[in-house]
Structures are given as structure tokens and as C-alpha cells.
Amino acid sequence: MTYPLHQRPHSVSPPRLRRPAVLPTGLADLRDLPDTEFLALWDTILVEDAIKDQLLAQAIFNFTVRPRVSRASLPLHGIILLTGEPGTGKTSLSKGLAARTAEALGNIGAFRFLDVDPHVLTSGSLGKSQRAVTELFGTIAEYAAQGPIVVLLDEVETILADRAKLSLEANPVDVHRATDAALVQLDRLAAEQPNLLFVATSNFPQAIDAAFVSRTDLVLTVPPPNEAGCLAILRSTLEGMARAFPALGAVAHSPQLRGVAKACDGLDGRTVRKLVGAACTLSKDTALDPGRLTAAALLRAAELAASETVRAGARR
């Protein structure tokens, strides 16, 4: 017997997952939720609380409302799209969101997480991409039928390319058909699996098919960190390294660190976090003993990274 999610008895919750030795084609990861690694990612990505609050509220809304309200009344598809520059933490935020959602809704059953590998789905051979996409969504449907699930579609433009910008002369017709197939499958899953949430990410939202964007329930741009965010990222990185190199604890709380954060203007979160490592490699002495790192070296690393960002922008 098939139950709506909100009526499903506890006994039909899926057993805790034993990861298969070989993942089904098209999947990069498969695990139970909540996951401690993913929960840590949620805390590591430092964005405005309002962004995290909106994401979590939308995810919870998906699982509490879609099983109970007709799509004729409220046409939800169970899709969140995160856009933004590379390095802003979209993928980590998506994984953290999956874990936090499972944590908040543990009363409705055991959650699972699937991570789609889009690159194995594309092919230059006629019909292969279309079949691969259809088979992938069939696999997702099988897992969704067992209980609540969050699916990550990283680099979603890979399988949902904007057909209006594709040239039939330059692009295989199979690319068009793969997008068609993905849209058909998304509609089918939206109608049949209300206990399913897709979280898609893209560095190039302009390359995503408009029909997919129109199906999303929330589109949210993850911005690069502001000065306060850069300061928090630098401080958390230094504090983490201080567990191995205690002298860095003083640098983490140095007043000079605010100047470093200000110099990080325009840098993405990943680059800001890596600045600590980059600063350690400015001299052999700090490479041998990172505990000798100074705020002045961090400032120099920030200035170099900012200059490279400007040059990269000019090259584009």
C-alpha cells in the first residue's frame, strides 16, 4: 500500500542505508541523513542568516505542504536553484541544507541524500544522453518511493542546457533531447513523489533552460561574503589551524585581521579561506612552521589574491 508522506507509518521508513560497492550510473554519492559531515558544512559556509533561514524554510515547506496540497492549487515542483560565482559555497550549502532539513523533519521518516554526477550523462552519440537522463530519474524515483529524499543537481546546466542558445549545427541533437527528457521526468516526479526535493546549483544561470527555471520553487543567488563575512571566515580558518599551531589563536583575534578582511573585498568565500594557506607559503619559514604566520602576511596574500581577481576579470 502506498501512503502520502504525512500519513506514512513509521514502520515503512527505509532501513538505514548500506552504501553499495558500485553506485548506480549517474550518482556520485548516496547516504543517510542527517549526516555529521554535511551538518558541519552548513556551519562552515558563512553567509547571511537570512539566506540560510529562507533556504531551510523552503525545504521544510516542500515536505510539509506538497504531500497535502494539490498541485492544481499550489504548483510546487520541489526544486530549489542556487546560483552565484564559483567559490561562494553553493554545493556545500546544498549538502548542509539536506542534513538540516532531515534533522528538522526526522519525525516523518529516515531521509536519504543523492548526489547526481551530470558529466557521465552527456554523450555525443545519438540517443545516449536522453536514455541516460531518463534512467537516472528512474533511479531517483525508486529511492523516492522508499522515503523522503534530497537530490543534489550540481552544475545543473550540464543536463538542462538552454535550448534557445544551442545551435543544432554546433551541438548534437541529443543535447536538446536530454533537456526535454529531464523536464518530462521532473514533471513526473513532481506529480508522483511529494517526498522529494531537488537542490540545483549553477555558476552559469544564463546557460540553464528557461523551462527549468520556471519550474523552480525558489531561485536564490549566493553572494560573495561582505567584510564581516570575510572576517568570520578568516577567523574560523585560523582557529581551526590553531588546534595544530596554537600561536595562530592570537592572529585570529588580532585587531589587524579587520584590515585583512577589508582587503578581501570581491573575493569568494573559498578564496578567502585559502588565503591562510597562501599566506603561509609566502616564506619558507612559515611553510615549515605555520604558527609563525602574521597578520601582515595575511594582508599581503589578500592583496595578491585581489589583484589576480582583477586581472582574471580583465581577461574575460
Secondary structure, 3 states (H helix, E strand, C coil): CCCCHHHCCHHHCCCCCCCCCCCCCCEEEEEEECCHHHHHHHHHCCCCHHHHHHHHHHHHHHHHHCCCCCCCCCCCCCEEEEECCCCCCHHHHHHHHHHHHHHHCHHHCCEEEEEECHHHCCCCCCCHHHHHHHHHHHHHHHHHCCCCEEEEECCHHHCCECHHHCCCCCCCHHHHHHHHHHHHHHHHHHHHCCCEEEEEEECCHHHECHHHHHHCCEEEECCCCCHHHHHHHHHHHHHHHCCCCCCHHHHHCCCCHHHHHHHCCCCCHHHHHHHHHHHHCCCHHHHHCHHHCCHHHHHHHHHHHHHHHHHHHHHC
